[in-house]
Amino acid sequence: MNPGTGTSVTDRAVLWPWWSEGAVETVRWLLDEGDMAAAGRDHPQIGECEQLAEDVLLPGRPVMMCDSGTGALETAYAALQMEAGEVLVASHSFRSTVTAMLPQGLVPVLCDVDPATAGIDLADAAARLTSRTAALTVTHTWGRPVPLDAIRRFCDRHHLALVEDCSHAHGTHWRGQPVGTVGDVAVWSCGTWKMATGGKAGLLTARDRAVWERAQVLAQPKHRALARVQDPRLQALAVTGIGHNQRPTPVAAVLVADHLRRLPHTLATKNERQADVEKLLADVLPALMPVPEVGGRTEGALYKWHWRLTGSGHPVDAVVRALRRGGVRASRPARPLHHTPLFTDPGLTAALRLPPLQLPDPDGFPGTDQLLRGLVEIDTRDMYEPLPDGDPDPYERALTSTAEQLRALTERD
């Protein structure tokens, strides 16, 4: 293994990601070969990664690798061929879920969040439907799957395309069904610190052959697109492409494939460590409670953990500081999209000639506010290997230190 290092609750300070020696040796070989372009009809490392993604994430659905999760999202929105229209999306989602729409002239319509699932509130989404609504995008936020059957019924009832952003949910199933299999298109990020990462990479799948072929022409190099596309009009476009270039590097493919092979180990380890730490939390620091999961997740693991502050008498920021001093990689969650400048400054998009956005009522998202109230986010990058046999859990020391700090604050106040 080639572990990364950094500040961590563990004495070993081992932080995800790292890769096997075999993957590192393959990368060295690729560098010696010198072919980083991967512009031909096929590339063995990229093809192998795509096949692994199909086998591990969504058997029976073809997968295309892109240079990033954002690139996969941009390709997905373009391949659906929605004329400039509106897309329903949760107000608490990763920013690229929304910003990838903008170059296509699509207008994101922010919807409230169901605080129980951390996903889009379908009742609120229904209230925001208009004659221009073309699609709904869902994000399986933090690895918590949205109810796939209800989402699909909603989209079918209202004749909407469904985009699934599975970037936090590698290997996640909802009631036995892999996420990514109900959307008209689905994407995964394989960048930064995701559970399968190549530093910067993404994956895309599509239900419909025509959408799949359009995605090839939009994202893939000429020879690969020509080999995969049957529509003669799209073949003619593939000769030149249309100005997009979302192909990945073989190095990223090797690294992502390495993580896909070990994904069952990753998921099992994270689930085991989560159960152990949550027991410690209940014993040592009961003022913080894990956010419960809604029933339905049958496989997968949480990408990040979330604990809610209940009745400690301290501001949540003070608790985060105490956790960090104790050694826990804690922070506050990202602010919701309706509080970002993109949705609060009416003239901001004009600078890049993007479509004007609807400025939402900042008080119109009570479910989102409820979800984020008192919430502490735990970076789980030190949770990818089990503790060595006989070693004490370092979270016991870290949480005990946090509890002592909070008691001292109470006495001082």
C-alpha positions as CSV (number, residue, x, y, z in Angstrom):
1,M,0.0,0.0,0.0
2,N,1.0,3.6,-0.5
3,P,-0.8,5.5,2.2
4,G,-1.2,9.3,2.2
5,T,-0.4,11.3,5.3
6,G,-1.9,14.2,7.0
7,T,-3.5,15.3,10.3
8,S,-5.8,12.5,11.5
9,V,-7.2,11.0,14.7
10,T,-5.0,8.0,14.1
11,D,-1.5,7.8,15.3
12,R,-0.5,6.4,11.9
13,A,-2.0,9.5,10.2
14,V,-3.0,7.3,7.2
15,L,-5.4,9.2,5.0
16,W,-7.3,8.0,1.9
17,P,-6.5,7.7,-0.9
18,W,-3.7,5.3,-1.5
19,W,-3.2,2.6,-4.2
20,S,-1.7,-0.9,-4.4
21,E,1.9,-1.4,-5.4
22,G,0.6,-3.1,-8.5
23,A,-1.3,0.0,-9.6
24,V,1.7,2.2,-8.8
25,E,3.9,-0.1,-10.9
26,T,1.5,0.1,-13.8
27,V,1.5,3.9,-13.6
28,R,5.3,3.9,-13.8
29,W,5.1,1.6,-16.8
30,L,2.6,4.0,-18.5
31,L,4.9,6.9,-17.8
32,D,7.8,5.0,-19.4
33,E,5.7,4.2,-22.4
34,G,4.8,7.9,-22.8
35,D,1.3,7.5,-24.2
36,M,-0.8,9.7,-22.0
37,A,-3.2,10.8,-24.8
38,A,-5.3,7.7,-25.0
39,A,-6.7,9.1,-28.3
40,G,-7.0,5.8,-30.2
41,R,-10.0,3.5,-30.7
42,D,-9.4,1.8,-27.4
43,H,-7.0,1.8,-24.6
44,P,-6.5,-1.3,-22.5
45,Q,-6.4,0.4,-19.1
46,I,-9.4,2.6,-19.8
47,G,-11.4,-0.3,-21.3
48,E,-10.6,-2.4,-18.2
49,C,-11.7,0.4,-15.9
50,E,-15.0,0.8,-17.7
51,Q,-15.6,-3.0,-17.6
52,L,-14.8,-3.1,-13.9
53,A,-17.2,-0.2,-13.2
54,E,-20.0,-2.0,-15.0
55,D,-19.3,-5.2,-13.1
56,V,-18.9,-3.6,-9.7
57,L,-21.4,-0.7,-9.8
58,L,-24.2,-1.6,-12.2
59,P,-24.1,-4.9,-13.9
60,G,-25.6,-4.9,-17.4
61,R,-25.3,-1.2,-18.0
62,P,-22.4,0.1,-20.2
63,V,-20.1,2.6,-18.6
64,M,-18.1,5.4,-20.2
65,M,-15.1,7.0,-18.5
66,C,-14.7,10.7,-18.5
67,D,-12.0,13.1,-17.2
68,S,-14.1,14.2,-14.2
69,G,-17.4,13.8,-12.5
70,T,-18.3,17.3,-13.6
71,G,-17.3,16.4,-17.2
72,A,-19.6,13.4,-16.9
73,L,-22.4,15.6,-15.7
74,E,-21.9,18.2,-18.5
75,T,-22.0,15.3,-21.0
76,A,-25.1,13.8,-19.5
77,Y,-27.0,17.1,-19.6
78,A,-26.0,17.7,-23.2
79,A,-26.7,14.1,-24.3
80,L,-30.3,14.3,-23.1
81,Q,-30.9,17.1,-25.6
82,M,-33.2,19.1,-23.5
83,E,-34.0,22.4,-25.1
84,A,-33.2,25.3,-22.8
85,G,-35.5,24.5,-19.9
86,E,-35.7,24.0,-16.2
87,V,-34.1,21.2,-14.1
88,L,-35.4,20.5,-10.5
89,V,-32.5,19.9,-8.1
90,A,-32.1,19.9,-4.3
91,S,-31.0,23.1,-2.7
92,H,-28.4,21.1,-0.8
93,S,-26.2,19.4,-3.3
94,F,-22.7,19.5,-4.6
95,R,-22.2,22.6,-6.7
96,S,-21.3,20.8,-9.9
97,T,-24.6,19.0,-9.9
98,V,-26.0,22.5,-10.7
99,T,-23.2,24.3,-12.5
100,A,-22.8,21.6,-15.1
101,M,-26.2,22.5,-16.4
102,L,-25.4,26.1,-17.1
103,P,-23.3,25.7,-20.3
104,Q,-26.3,23.9,-21.8
105,G,-28.6,26.8,-21.2
106,L,-30.5,24.9,-18.6
107,V,-31.9,26.7,-15.6
108,P,-31.6,25.0,-12.2
109,V,-34.7,25.3,-10.0
110,L,-33.8,24.7,-6.4
111,C,-36.1,22.6,-4.4
112,D,-36.3,21.9,-0.6
113,V,-34.6,18.8,0.9
114,D,-36.3,16.0,2.8
115,P,-34.4,16.2,6.1
116,A,-34.9,12.5,6.7
117,T,-33.2,11.4,3.4
118,A,-31.0,14.4,2.7
119,G,-32.4,14.1,-0.9
120,I,-34.8,16.2,-2.8
121,D,-38.3,16.8,-1.3
122,L,-40.7,15.5,-4.0
123,A,-43.7,17.4,-2.7
124,D,-41.7,20.6,-2.9
125,A,-40.5,19.6,-6.4
126,A,-44.0,19.1,-7.5
127,A,-45.0,22.6,-6.4
128,R,-42.2,24.0,-8.5
129,L,-43.1,22.3,-11.7
130,T,-43.8,24.5,-14.7
131,S,-44.4,24.0,-18.4
132,R,-40.6,24.4,-18.9
133,T,-39.5,21.7,-16.5
134,A,-37.5,19.2,-18.5
135,A,-35.7,17.1,-15.9
136,L,-35.0,16.3,-12.3
137,T,-31.6,15.6,-10.9
138,V,-31.1,13.6,-7.7
139,T,-27.9,13.3,-5.6
140,H,-27.4,10.4,-3.3
141,T,-25.9,12.8,-0.8
142,W,-23.1,11.5,1.5
143,G,-23.9,8.0,0.3
144,R,-27.5,8.1,1.5
145,P,-29.7,6.8,-1.4
146,V,-32.9,8.5,-2.3
147,P,-36.0,6.3,-2.7
148,L,-35.4,5.1,-6.3
149,D,-39.0,3.9,-6.9
150,A,-40.6,7.1,-5.8
151,I,-38.2,9.2,-7.8
152,R,-38.7,7.2,-11.0
153,R,-42.5,7.3,-10.6
154,F,-42.4,11.1,-10.1
155,C,-40.4,11.6,-13.3
156,D,-42.5,9.2,-15.3
157,R,-45.7,10.9,-14.1
158,H,-44.5,14.3,-15.1
159,H,-42.6,13.2,-18.2
160,L,-39.2,14.4,-16.9
161,A,-35.7,13.1,-17.7
162,L,-34.0,11.7,-14.5
163,V,-30.3,12.4,-13.8
164,E,-28.7,10.4,-11.0
165,D,-25.6,11.9,-9.4
166,C,-24.0,8.9,-7.6
167,S,-20.7,10.6,-6.8
168,H,-21.0,9.9,-3.0
169,A,-22.5,6.4,-3.5
170,H,-20.0,4.0,-5.1
171,G,-21.4,0.5,-4.5
172,T,-24.6,1.7,-2.9
173,H,-27.9,-0.2,-3.4
174,W,-31.4,0.8,-2.4
175,R,-33.6,-2.2,-1.6
176,G,-31.2,-4.4,-3.6
177,Q,-31.1,-2.1,-6.7
178,P,-27.8,-0.4,-7.5
179,V,-28.0,3.4,-7.6
180,G,-27.5,4.6,-11.1
181,T,-29.9,2.1,-12.7
182,V,-33.1,4.1,-12.6
183,G,-31.8,7.4,-14.1
184,D,-32.0,8.1,-17.8
185,V,-28.4,9.0,-17.2
186,A,-26.2,8.5,-14.2
187,V,-22.7,9.7,-13.2
188,W,-20.1,9.0,-10.6
189,S,-17.2,11.3,-9.7
190,C,-13.9,9.4,-9.3
191,G,-11.9,12.4,-8.1
192,T,-10.5,14.0,-5.0
193,W,-11.1,11.6,-2.0
194,K,-14.0,9.6,-3.4
195,M,-14.2,5.9,-2.5
196,A,-12.9,5.1,-6.0
197,T,-10.6,7.9,-7.1
198,G,-8.0,8.5,-9.8
199,G,-7.4,12.1,-8.6
200,K,-9.7,13.4,-11.3
201,A,-12.0,11.1,-13.3
202,G,-15.7,10.3,-13.8
203,L,-18.1,7.6,-15.0
204,L,-21.3,7.9,-17.1
205,T,-24.1,5.5,-18.1
206,A,-27.3,5.9,-20.0
207,R,-30.5,3.8,-20.3
208,D,-31.3,4.8,-23.9
209,R,-29.0,3.9,-26.9
210,A,-29.5,7.2,-28.6
211,V,-28.4,9.1,-25.4
212,W,-25.5,6.8,-25.0
213,E,-24.3,7.4,-28.6
214,R,-24.6,11.2,-28.2
215,A,-22.5,11.0,-25.0
216,Q,-19.8,9.2,-27.0
217,V,-19.6,12.0,-29.6
218,L,-19.7,14.7,-27.0
219,A,-17.0,13.2,-24.7
220,Q,-14.8,10.7,-26.4
221,P,-11.9,11.0,-28.8
222,K,-12.6,10.6,-32.5
223,H,-11.6,6.9,-33.0
224,R,-13.3,5.7,-29.9
225,A,-16.6,7.5,-30.7
226,L,-16.5,6.2,-34.3
227,A,-16.1,2.6,-33.0
228,R,-19.1,2.9,-30.6
229,V,-21.6,5.0,-32.6
230,Q,-24.1,3.4,-35.1
231,D,-26.2,6.5,-36.0
232,P,-24.7,7.7,-39.3
233,R,-25.4,11.4,-38.5
234,L,-23.5,11.0,-35.2
235,Q,-20.7,9.2,-37.0
236,A,-20.3,12.2,-39.3
237,L,-20.1,14.5,-36.2
238,A,-17.6,12.2,-34.5
239,V,-15.1,12.8,-37.3
240,T,-14.5,16.3,-36.0
241,G,-16.2,16.3,-32.6
242,I,-18.1,19.3,-31.5
243,G,-15.6,21.1,-29.2
244,H,-15.8,18.9,-26.1
245,N,-12.9,16.7,-24.9
246,Q,-13.8,14.8,-21.7
247,R,-11.6,11.7,-22.3
248,P,-9.7,10.4,-19.2
249,T,-6.0,9.6,-18.9
250,P,-4.9,6.0,-18.6
251,V,-3.2,6.9,-15.3
252,A,-6.6,7.8,-13.8
253,A,-8.1,4.7,-15.2
254,V,-5.5,2.5,-13.5
255,L,-6.0,4.2,-10.2
256,V,-9.8,4.1,-10.3
257,A,-9.7,0.4,-11.4
258,D,-7.5,-0.3,-8.4
259,H,-10.1,1.2,-6.0
260,L,-13.0,-0.6,-7.8
261,R,-11.3,-3.9,-7.2
262,R,-11.0,-3.2,-3.4
263,L,-14.4,-1.5,-3.1
264,P,-16.0,-4.5,-1.2
265,H,-13.2,-4.2,1.3
266,T,-13.6,-0.5,1.5
267,L,-17.3,-0.6,2.1
268,A,-17.1,-3.4,4.7
269,T,-14.3,-1.6,6.6
270,K,-16.1,1.7,6.7
271,N,-19.3,0.2,7.9
272,E,-17.4,-1.7,10.7
273,R,-15.5,1.4,11.8
274,Q,-18.7,3.5,11.7
275,A,-20.5,1.1,14.1
276,D,-17.5,1.1,16.5
277,V,-17.2,4.9,16.5
278,E,-20.9,5.4,17.0
279,K,-20.9,3.2,20.0
280,L,-18.0,5.2,21.4
281,L,-19.9,8.4,20.6
282,A,-23.0,7.2,22.6
283,D,-20.8,6.3,25.6
284,V,-18.4,9.2,25.6
285,L,-20.1,12.2,23.9
286,P,-23.8,11.6,23.9
287,A,-24.5,15.3,23.0
288,L,-23.6,14.3,19.5
289,M,-25.9,11.8,17.8
290,P,-25.4,10.2,14.4
291,V,-27.9,11.3,11.8
292,P,-30.1,8.2,11.3
293,E,-30.4,6.6,8.0
294,V,-33.8,5.9,6.4
295,G,-34.4,2.3,5.8
296,G,-33.6,1.1,2.3
297,R,-29.8,1.1,1.9
298,T,-29.0,-2.6,1.5
299,E,-25.4,-2.2,0.3
300,G,-22.7,0.6,0.3
301,A,-21.2,2.8,3.0
302,L,-21.5,6.4,3.9
303,Y,-19.0,8.6,2.1
304,K,-19.0,11.1,5.1
305,W,-20.5,10.8,8.5
306,H,-22.8,13.4,10.1
307,W,-23.5,13.9,13.8
308,R,-26.1,16.3,15.2
309,L,-25.6,18.4,18.2
310,T,-28.4,18.0,20.7
311,G,-28.7,20.0,23.9
312,S,-25.0,20.5,24.8
313,G,-25.5,24.2,25.5
314,H,-22.5,25.0,23.2
315,P,-22.6,26.5,19.7
316,V,-21.9,24.0,17.0
317,D,-18.8,25.8,15.9
318,A,-17.3,25.5,19.4
319,V,-18.0,21.8,19.3
320,V,-16.3,21.5,15.9
321,R,-13.3,23.3,17.2
322,A,-13.1,20.9,20.2
323,L,-13.4,17.9,18.0
324,R,-10.6,19.1,15.8
325,R,-8.4,19.8,18.8
326,G,-9.1,16.3,19.9
327,G,-7.9,15.0,16.5
328,V,-11.2,14.3,14.7
329,R,-11.4,15.6,11.2
330,A,-14.6,17.6,11.8
331,S,-16.2,20.6,10.0
332,R,-19.5,22.1,9.2
333,P,-21.3,20.9,6.0
334,A,-21.1,23.1,2.9
335,R,-23.7,25.9,2.9
336,P,-26.8,25.2,0.8
337,L,-26.9,26.5,-2.8
338,H,-29.5,29.1,-2.2
339,H,-27.1,30.9,0.1
340,T,-24.3,31.0,-2.5
341,P,-23.5,34.0,-4.7
342,L,-24.7,32.2,-7.8
343,F,-28.2,32.3,-6.4
344,T,-28.1,35.6,-4.5
345,D,-26.5,38.0,-7.0
346,P,-28.9,38.5,-9.9
347,G,-26.3,39.8,-12.3
348,L,-23.5,37.3,-11.6
349,T,-24.2,34.9,-14.5
350,A,-24.3,37.7,-17.1
351,A,-20.5,38.0,-16.8
352,L,-20.2,34.7,-18.7
353,R,-23.3,35.1,-20.8
354,L,-25.1,32.3,-18.9
355,P,-28.9,32.2,-18.6
356,P,-30.3,34.3,-15.7
357,L,-31.2,32.2,-12.7
358,Q,-34.2,32.3,-10.6
359,L,-33.3,33.9,-7.3
360,P,-34.9,31.7,-4.6
361,D,-36.5,32.9,-1.4
362,P,-33.7,32.4,1.2
363,D,-36.4,31.4,3.7
364,G,-38.1,29.0,1.3
365,F,-36.2,25.9,2.2
366,P,-37.2,24.8,5.7
367,G,-36.3,21.1,5.2
368,T,-32.8,22.1,4.1
369,D,-32.5,24.3,7.2
370,Q,-33.7,21.5,9.4
371,L,-31.2,19.0,7.8
372,L,-28.2,21.3,8.4
373,R,-29.1,22.7,11.8
374,G,-26.6,21.6,14.4
375,L,-24.9,19.3,11.9
376,V,-21.2,18.3,12.2
377,E,-19.5,16.6,9.2
378,I,-16.8,14.0,9.8
379,D,-14.3,13.4,7.1
380,T,-13.8,9.6,7.0
381,R,-10.5,9.4,5.2
382,D,-8.9,7.6,8.2
383,M,-11.6,4.8,7.9
384,Y,-10.4,2.8,5.0
385,E,-8.5,0.1,6.9
386,P,-9.4,-1.8,10.1
387,L,-7.5,-1.2,13.3
388,P,-4.7,-3.6,13.9
389,D,-5.6,-6.4,16.3
390,G,-5.3,-5.3,19.9
391,D,-4.9,-1.6,19.1
392,P,-7.1,0.8,21.1
393,D,-9.5,2.8,19.0
394,P,-8.0,6.3,18.7
395,Y,-11.5,7.8,18.5
396,E,-12.0,6.9,22.2
397,R,-9.2,9.2,23.1
398,A,-10.3,11.9,20.7
399,L,-13.9,11.9,21.8
400,T,-12.9,11.8,25.5
401,S,-10.7,14.8,24.9
402,T,-13.6,16.6,23.2
403,A,-15.9,15.8,26.1
404,E,-13.3,17.2,28.6
405,Q,-12.9,20.4,26.6
406,L,-16.7,20.9,26.5
407,R,-17.0,20.3,30.2
408,A,-14.2,22.9,30.8
409,L,-16.1,25.4,28.6
410,T,-19.3,24.8,30.6
411,E,-17.5,25.3,33.9
412,R,-15.8,28.5,32.6
413,D,-19.1,29.9,31.4
